[in-house]
Amino acid sequence: MRAETAIATSVFARAMGDDFARLHPMLQRRFGVGLAPGYACVGRGTMTTIRRGPWWTIPFLQIGRFRNILIPETGRDIAFTIENYPYRDPFGRETVTFVRHFRMPRAVRRFDATMILGDDGRVIDYLGSHQHLAVDLQLTAEPDGSLLLRSDRQRFYEGPFGFRFPMLFSGRAELRESYDDRAQVFRIRLEVRNRLFGFLFGYQGEFRCEFPHATDAPLHAKPVRHERRT
């Protein structure tokens, strides 16, 4: 019953349509998080590698660190968590958190995102603690049942100002999530690339999930401010 409800009502299921049913059943459960299904997804695991591009990418990643967007360090076998909670934001929109904690050797780093379904049916990903960057997402079920996520257009919002963010100065993300039946773990791989400068940042790893009851997100998982504009 829960799986059927998730397929019918979750943000990701509505965005993907019939394609959602082609995901592996465990990915359907993971991305079935929503207010109507009434559960969250909390994953714990290990990032086997966290990488970044050449030295000149460090200032870009350091700027993002101040708003919980990407992380500047590299590492191997890094413990991490990911928290996906559903909640209704101040504008009445169903929202799902993607809050990642990476336990780096010198500090715990965060990479925050919150996702909504836009009026035109696309998933909009607000990055960071203050939702300054809104990114359109393309979601596809691959033939093996994995999920392929690609980022598209980006907008920057701050106070009364808002503009289309030039992709020359940003990166496009490609994320793949799959489920390994034999090991009973989720596997994830992310790469962020700039069309001119190449690889900027990426990680890959594995995790296991719990699905606790939830119809709201804890305060620590919500952004500091919410952005109305999409």
Summary of the structure (lengths in Angstrom):
residues: 230
radius of gyration: 16.7
end to end distance: 32.6
largest distance: 51.1
contacts: 722
relative contact order: 0.20
helix: 19%
strand: 48%
